Amino acid sequence: MTGLTSKSKAAKSKLVSPRRTIQPEERSHEVDHPSSQLAMFGPDQPLRLDCGVDLAPFQIAYQTYGELNADKSNAILVCHALTGDQHVANPHPVTGKPGWWETLVGPGRPLDPSRYFIICSNVIGGCMGSTGPASLNPATGKAFGLDFPIITIPDMVRAQAMLIDKLGIDTLFAVVGGSMGGMQVLQWTAAYAQRVFSALPIACATRHSAQNIAFHELGRQAVMADPDWDHGRYADKGIHPHRGLAVARMAAHITYLSDAALHRKFGRRMQDRELPTFSFDADFQVESYLRYQGSSFVERFDANSYLYLTRAMDYFDIAADHDGALAQAFRGTKTRFCVVSFTSDWLFPTAESRALVHALNASNARVSFAEIETDKGHDAFLLDVPEFFDIASAFLDSAGHARGLTAQGE
């Protein structure tokens, strides 16, 4: 029988964090009473969903940075990715971590609050204050769970448009976002072209690929296989499917990176040891990293929201909404586009961005395109990539000049 050496008897890390009881007040604090601004829409202001349901009442949680100028011409809407939220440039109220896009948004950054009025809202279906499956259903007094209707990217954008209306803004200077946020940017330009002066869709596509749908289904099945998921009714019991959601996050996170990035960051280096434990402990640094990503994610995200938002991405297909002709979605648009992709992004490869650019060219849109060389994978748009910052700044400066914005946004 093979025994463990003394070095291999180090404390073993678990696959994911152990089951933890979520107190109702902890869940509802950010789900229903977020630490951000809140727009309320009553029964007389329903959100018409693609599934045929009128969602009412509902609310949208959002953050703003900077000041709206006198003619309301300097507003930028930032659309978040799958696991993001409205806290784009301020400490997160649950984790305490910096805003998820402080590399791009902030003083001296391409999206500078001293020049622009920046808005970022939590999407419908999210779990940080906007109405979603974790929210209380007014009809039952319990969390919606799977009683929440299926939502789509167009639904998210319609809700955002209602928020922009409530803020009294007719035309957005720019809509900016990456990944699922980039899908929202494209939907804005297809559905509300007259309201978008410029658009910066990053690391995204006009539809989800079969491979991406497959990865999402893997994650959803991991969540639903957790006994604590309880057919989506876990909130009623004060529990949460931490194990399944953590595994889903681990699998998804691999797709956000590249082989070169994983090799550069971790290689085959051991985690706090010199010899293997001959067990299923996290012997390798990359294993420990993924387990950390999974366990930290579950503390701030709702499992049902993960199901709903991945499904929304799966259904996204702009061409399908325009008789299969992608160029028709942008025909006659006056919006200025800057499309950005990254060489090592295999989740949304450059070929997807080129297809978008070809469709925009066919519709006679103003469009520029940049493929940035980096080994940082899909997550490159969230990281420190100077070339990306320079391109974003140059595009917004050019659009601002055309819009008549000064350096102070006056």
Stockholm file with secondary structure:
# STOCKHOLM 1.0

chainA/1-410         MTGLTSKSKAAKSKLVSPRRTIQPEERSHEVDHPSSQLAMFGPDQPLRLDCGVDLAPFQIAYQTYGELNADKSNAILVCHALTGDQHVANPHPVTGKPGWWETLVGPGRPLDPSRYFIICSNVIGGCMGSTGPASLNPATGKAFGLDFPIITIPDMVRAQAMLIDKLGIDTLFAVVGGSMGGMQVLQWTAAYAQRVFSALPIACATRHSAQNIAFHELGRQAVMADPDWDHGRYADKGIHPHRGLAVARMAAHITYLSDAALHRKFGRRMQDRELPTFSFDADFQVESYLRYQGSSFVERFDANSYLYLTRAMDYFDIAADHDGALAQAFRGTKTRFCVVSFTSDWLFPTAESRALVHALNASNARVSFAEIETDKGHDAFLLDVPEFFDIASAFLDSAGHARGLTAQGE
#=GR chainA/1-410 SS CCCCCSGGGSCCCCSSCCCCCCCHHHHHHHHTSCSSEEEEECTTSCEECTTSCEECSEEEEEEEESCCCTTSCCEEEEECCTTCCSCSSSCCTTTCCCCTTTTTBSTTSSBCTTTCEEEEECCTTCSSSSSSTTSEETTTTEECGGGSCCCCHHHHHHHHHHHHHHTTCSSEEEEEEETHHHHHHHHHHHHCGGGEEEEEEESCCSBCCHHHHHHHHHHHHHHHHSGGGGGGTGGGGTCCCHHHHHHHHHHHHHHHSCHHHHHHHTTTCBSSCSSCCSSSSCCBHHHHHHHHHHHHHTTTCCHHHHHHHHHHHHHCBTGGGGTTCGGGGGTTCCCEEEEEEETTCSSSCHHHHHHHHHHHHHTTCEEEEEEECCSSCGGGGGSCCHHHHHHHHHHHHHHHHHHTCCTTCC
#=GC SS_cons         CCCCCSGGGSCCCCSSCCCCCCCHHHHHHHHTSCSSEEEEECTTSCEECTTSCEECSEEEEEEEESCCCTTSCCEEEEECCTTCCSCSSSCCTTTCCCCTTTTTBSTTSSBCTTTCEEEEECCTTCSSSSSSTTSEETTTTEECGGGSCCCCHHHHHHHHHHHHHHTTCSSEEEEEEETHHHHHHHHHHHHCGGGEEEEEEESCCSBCCHHHHHHHHHHHHHHHHSGGGGGGTGGGGTCCCHHHHHHHHHHHHHHHSCHHHHHHHTTTCBSSCSSCCSSSSCCBHHHHHHHHHHHHHTTTCCHHHHHHHHHHHHHCBTGGGGTTCGGGGGTTCCCEEEEEEETTCSSSCHHHHHHHHHHHHHTTCEEEEEEECCSSCGGGGGSCCHHHHHHHHHHHHHHHHHHTCCTTCC
//
